[in-house]
Amino acid sequence: MTAKTLRVLCLFCAATVVVSSAQTLTTLAVFNGTNGQEPYSGVVQGSDGNFYGTTYIGGANGRGTVFKISPTGELTTLYSFCSQSSCADGTQPAAPLVQGSDGNFYGTTYFGGTSNIGTIFKISPSGGFATVYNFSGVDGAGPVGLTQGSDGSFYGITTAGGLDAWGTIFKFNANGTLTTLYRFCAQSGCPDGAQPTGALIQGMDGSFYGVTESGGNGVTGGIYGGTVFRITSSGTFTQLYRFCSLANCVDGARPQAGLTRGIDGNFYGTTYYGGTPTCGINGCGSAFKITPNGNLTTLHSFCSQTGCADGSDPDGPLVQATDGNFYGTTQGGGAGQSGTIFEISPAGNLTTLYSFCLQGGSCTDGQYPQGVLYFATDRNFYGTTGGGEPTETGRFIDFKCNSATR
């Protein structure tokens, strides 16, 4: 997992009318370190209508928190990690929560636990907390996400550990049993991929689909390409695509986030590097579509507009709204050179909806959006930024406009 530094969390919700591009941002809550700092992963909406998320550090023990925030901005710290001796409860959560069918939220910590290489935990909406699994190394290390499958089990990835420390795919049952389904880099040079990242997504065929940020083609143009893969619930693994298969990595390279399944049954995602190289040797990233059989189409190469007005370096997943289009963020580019929110059609037509850091020199509207962009029941989008006004350690910003078309 690539190290990142976050000072500011912005929660924004965004939706646009076809005939208007007006947006507003409203601060809902501010993180001050005591109630959390440095969120990595965005928020999810619970069945109660509130939003739930984690911060990587901060809280009562400086090792991260789980928080709840209402749509009107009332923030509650539900749990502070490292509340137990030797941080047996885990530290530094770095992935989104997922609400299970039992109503509890499930998540992972990147460190801590009995071996200090990560845990799986569950927490109730009222804050009842339990560690349900400790990673040991052979079964993986540094978990970063969970997905509940149609069979009720949770499926996830670890960024390290397993065979030669290149990461794993696992299945976890509510009774506490973990099964390692696959260990990456099974062959010399890691042609099957290495360092899986982002959450898995279940396809219409019942299999799970995901990405690795390295491996595949090996070193091409100074970067590792990465892969797209499919795995069944019983562990049958198939590599679907190796990035950097085209000259100069115009097909993209190093995806940093998981895939999204579209209503057409295809999968959509982003790469952090690659694409048409208009902003350096490694490119500024791409948006792509891939079929369940592995046929990949590059929909957009970022920084293809003057001054990177369309954004650059996306590292979060796409989300499809009820209008059929996909929405996402870039960490860089835009009118303020601090990231964007964008809309892209399944055919690849991209519109920049918002450019960050346009509300004064201190970027009170936030900078460098990252993590999950969440499509909520109010038909607006909620997400996080990784920078902003330097005197604050985190804030929520509500980014709203007419959402009638969603």
NORTA-V24001 format. One record per pair of residues at least 12 apart in sequence whose ideal C-beta (glycine too) atoms are under 8 Angstrom apart, sorted by the first residue. I is the first residue (numbers start at 0). J is the second residue. If there is no record, write none. Layout:
i: (I;I)
j: (J;J)
This chain:
i: (0;0;0;0;0;0;0;0;1;3;3;3;4;4;5;5;5;5;5;5;5;5;6;6;6;6;6;6;6;6;6;7;7;7;7;7;7;7;7;7;7;7;7;8;8;8;8;8;8;8;8;8;8;9;9;9;9;9;9;9;9;9;9;9;9;10;10;10;10;10;10;10;10;10;10;10;11;11;11;11;11;11;11;11;11;11;12;12;12;12;12;12;12;12;13;13;13;13;13;13;13;13;13;14;14;14;14;14;14;14;14;14;14;15;15;15;15;15;16;16;16;16;17;19;19;20;20;21;22;22;22;22;22;23;23;23;24;24;24;24;24;24;24;25;25;25;25;26;26;26;26;26;26;27;27;27;27;27;27;27;27;28;28;28;28;28;28;29;29;29;29;30;30;30;30;30;30;31;31;31;32;32;33;33;33;34;34;34;34;34;34;35;35;35;35;35;35;35;35;35;36;36;36;36;36;36;36;37;37;37;37;37;37;38;38;38;38;38;38;38;39;39;39;39;39;39;39;40;40;40;40;40;40;40;40;40;41;41;41;41;41;41;41;41;41;41;42;42;42;42;42;42;42;43;43;43;43;43;43;43;44;44;44;44;45;45;45;45;46;46;47;48;48;48;49;49;49;49;49;50;50;50;50;50;50;50;51;51;51;51;51;51;51;51;52;52;52;52;52;52;53;53;53;53;53;53;53;53;54;54;54;55;55;55;55;56;57;57;58;58;58;59;59;59;60;60;60;60;61;62;62;62;62;62;62;62;63;63;63;63;63;63;63;64;64;64;64;64;65;65;65;65;65;65;65;65;65;67;68;70;72;72;74;77;77;77;77;78;78;78;80;80;80;81;86;86;86;86;87;87;87;87;88;88;88;88;88;88;88;89;89;89;89;89;89;89;89;89;90;90;90;90;91;91;91;91;92;92;92;92;93;93;93;93;94;94;94;94;94;94;94;94;95;95;95;95;96;97;97;97;97;97;99;99;99;99;100;100;101;102;102;103;103;103;103;104;104;104;104;105;105;105;105;105;105;105;106;106;106;106;106;107;107;107;107;107;107;107;108;108;109;109;109;110;112;112;112;113;113;114;114;114;114;114;116;116;116;116;116;116;116;117;117;117;117;117;117;117;118;118;118;118;118;118;119;119;119;119;119;119;119;119;131;131;132;132;132;134;134;136;137;137;137;138;138;138;138;138;138;138;139;139;139;139;139;139;139;139;139;140;140;140;140;140;140;141;141;141;141;142;142;142;142;143;143;143;143;143;143;144;144;144;144;144;145;145;146;146;146;146;146;148;148;148;149;149;150;151;151;152;152;152;152;152;153;153;153;153;154;154;154;154;154;154;154;154;154;155;155;155;155;155;156;156;156;156;156;156;156;156;157;157;158;158;158;159;161;161;161;162;162;162;162;163;165;165;165;165;165;165;165;166;166;166;166;166;166;166;167;167;167;167;167;167;168;168;168;168;168;168;168;168;168;170;178;180;180;180;180;180;181;181;181;183;183;183;184;188;188;189;189;189;189;190;190;190;190;190;191;191;191;191;191;191;192;192;192;192;192;192;192;192;193;193;193;193;194;194;194;194;195;195;195;195;196;196;196;196;196;196;196;197;197;197;197;197;197;197;197;198;198;199;199;200;200;200;200;200;201;202;202;202;202;202;203;203;203;204;205;205;206;206;206;206;207;207;207;207;208;208;208;208;208;208;208;208;209;209;209;209;209;210;210;210;210;210;210;210;210;210;211;211;211;211;212;212;212;212;212;213;213;214;215;215;215;215;216;216;216;216;219;219;219;220;220;220;220;220;220;221;221;222;222;222;222;222;222;222;223;223;224;224;224;224;224;224;224;224;225;225;225;225;225;225;225;226;226;226;226;226;227;227;227;227;227;227;227;227;227;227;229;239;239;239;239;240;240;240;242;242;242;243;247;247;248;248;248;248;248;248;249;249;249;249;249;249;249;250;250;250;250;250;251;251;251;251;251;251;251;251;251;251;252;252;252;252;252;252;253;253;253;253;254;254;254;254;255;255;255;255;255;255;256;256;256;256;256;256;257;258;258;259;259;259;259;259;261;261;261;261;262;262;263;264;265;265;265;265;266;266;266;266;267;267;267;267;267;267;267;267;267;268;268;268;268;268;269;269;269;269;269;269;269;269;269;269;270;270;270;270;271;271;271;271;272;273;274;274;274;274;274;274;275;275;277;277;277;278;278;278;282;282;283;283;283;283;283;283;283;283;284;284;284;284;284;284;284;285;285;285;285;285;286;286;286;286;286;286;286;286;286;286;288;296;298;298;298;298;298;299;299;299;301;301;301;302;306;306;307;307;307;307;308;308;308;308;308;309;309;309;309;309;309;309;310;310;310;310;310;310;310;310;310;311;311;311;311;312;312;312;312;313;313;313;313;314;314;315;315;315;315;315;315;315;315;316;316;317;317;318;318;318;318;318;319;320;320;320;320;321;321;322;322;323;323;324;324;324;324;325;325;325;325;326;326;326;326;326;326;326;326;327;327;327;327;328;328;328;328;328;328;329;329;330;330;330;330;331;333;333;333;333;334;334;335;335;335;335;335;335;336;337;337;337;337;337;337;337;337;338;338;338;338;338;338;338;339;339;339;339;339;339;340;340;340;340;340;340;340;353;355;355;355;361;361;361;361;362;362;362;363;363;364;364;365;365;365;365;365;366;366;366;366;367;367;367;368;368;368;368;369;369;369;370;370;371;374;377;378;378;379;379;379;379;380;384)
j: (93;109;141;143;158;159;194;196;255;39;369;385;37;385;36;37;38;39;55;385;386;393;36;37;385;386;387;389;391;392;393;30;365;366;384;385;386;387;388;391;392;393;394;30;35;37;38;54;383;384;393;394;395;24;364;365;368;382;383;384;387;394;395;396;398;27;28;42;50;68;381;382;383;395;396;397;24;340;365;380;381;382;384;396;397;398;375;377;379;380;381;397;398;399;326;340;352;353;379;380;398;399;400;320;378;379;380;399;400;401;402;404;405;342;352;400;401;404;400;401;403;404;404;400;401;350;352;400;352;353;398;399;400;398;399;400;358;364;365;396;397;398;399;396;397;398;399;72;363;394;395;396;397;68;71;72;74;394;395;396;397;68;72;73;74;394;395;391;393;394;395;54;57;391;392;393;394;391;392;393;57;392;57;58;59;57;58;64;66;74;76;54;56;57;58;63;64;66;76;393;54;55;56;57;58;392;393;54;55;56;57;392;393;52;53;54;55;370;383;393;53;55;92;93;94;369;370;52;53;92;93;94;95;370;371;383;95;315;369;370;371;372;373;381;382;383;68;95;371;373;381;382;383;95;96;97;98;104;371;373;373;375;376;381;67;98;104;124;98;102;124;69;70;376;67;68;69;70;124;67;68;69;70;373;375;381;65;66;67;77;96;98;104;124;65;66;68;95;96;383;65;66;92;93;94;95;96;106;66;92;393;91;92;93;109;91;392;393;76;79;80;76;79;82;79;80;81;82;81;79;80;81;86;90;91;111;79;80;81;90;91;92;108;76;77;78;79;80;77;78;92;96;104;106;122;126;128;124;395;377;395;397;395;122;125;126;128;122;126;128;92;108;111;111;110;111;112;115;111;112;113;130;108;111;112;118;120;128;130;107;108;110;111;112;117;118;120;130;108;109;110;111;108;109;110;111;106;107;108;109;107;108;109;143;106;107;109;142;143;144;145;198;144;198;370;371;122;145;146;147;153;198;121;147;153;173;147;151;173;123;124;121;122;123;124;121;122;123;124;119;120;121;131;145;147;153;119;120;121;122;145;119;120;142;143;144;145;155;120;142;141;142;143;141;130;133;134;133;135;133;134;135;136;140;134;135;136;140;141;159;160;133;134;139;140;141;142;157;130;131;132;133;134;142;131;132;142;145;153;155;171;177;171;175;171;175;177;157;160;160;160;161;179;157;160;161;167;169;177;179;156;157;159;160;161;166;167;169;179;157;158;159;160;161;164;157;158;159;160;155;156;157;158;155;156;157;158;196;197;156;197;198;199;257;171;198;198;199;200;201;207;201;207;232;201;205;232;172;173;170;171;172;173;232;170;171;172;173;168;169;170;171;180;199;201;207;232;168;169;171;198;199;168;169;195;196;197;198;199;209;169;195;194;195;196;194;179;182;183;182;183;184;185;184;182;183;184;189;193;194;214;182;183;184;193;194;195;211;179;180;181;182;183;195;180;181;195;199;207;209;230;234;236;232;234;230;232;233;234;236;230;234;236;195;211;214;214;214;217;213;214;215;217;214;215;217;238;241;214;215;226;228;236;238;211;213;214;215;225;226;228;238;211;213;214;223;211;212;213;214;209;210;211;212;210;211;212;254;255;256;257;209;210;254;255;256;257;258;316;257;316;230;257;257;258;259;260;266;260;229;260;264;266;291;260;264;291;291;231;232;229;230;231;232;229;230;231;232;227;228;229;239;258;260;266;291;227;228;230;257;258;225;226;227;228;254;256;257;258;268;225;226;228;254;225;253;254;255;271;225;253;226;238;241;242;243;241;242;243;244;243;248;252;243;247;248;252;280;281;280;281;243;248;252;253;272;273;281;252;253;241;242;243;244;248;252;253;273;241;242;243;252;253;254;270;238;239;240;241;242;239;240;242;254;258;266;268;289;293;295;291;289;291;292;293;289;293;295;254;270;273;273;276;282;272;273;274;276;281;282;273;274;275;276;282;297;300;273;285;287;295;297;269;270;272;273;274;282;284;285;287;297;270;271;272;273;281;282;270;271;272;273;268;269;270;271;269;270;271;313;314;315;268;269;313;314;315;316;316;289;316;316;317;318;319;325;288;319;325;345;319;323;345;291;288;289;290;291;288;289;290;291;286;287;288;289;298;317;319;325;345;286;287;289;316;317;284;285;286;287;313;314;315;316;317;327;284;285;287;313;284;312;313;314;284;285;297;299;300;301;302;303;300;303;300;302;303;302;307;311;300;302;300;301;302;307;311;312;331;332;300;301;302;311;312;313;329;297;298;299;300;301;298;299;301;313;317;325;327;343;347;349;345;347;343;345;346;347;349;343;347;349;313;329;332;332;332;336;331;332;333;336;332;333;334;351;354;329;332;333;339;341;349;351;328;329;331;332;333;338;339;341;351;329;330;331;332;329;330;331;332;327;328;329;330;330;369;327;328;368;369;370;371;372;382;371;372;343;372;371;372;373;374;380;374;374;378;380;405;378;405;404;405;344;345;342;343;344;345;342;343;344;345;340;341;342;343;352;372;374;380;340;341;343;372;340;341;368;369;372;382;341;368;367;368;369;385;367;351;353;354;355;354;357;354;355;356;357;362;366;356;354;355;356;362;365;366;367;386;354;355;356;366;367;368;384;351;352;353;354;355;368;352;353;368;372;380;382;398;398;367;368;384;387;388;389;390;386;387;388;387;388;387;396;384;386;387;394;396;384;385;386;387;384;385;386;382;383;384;385;383;384;385;382;383;383;405;402;402;405;398;399;402;405;398;396)
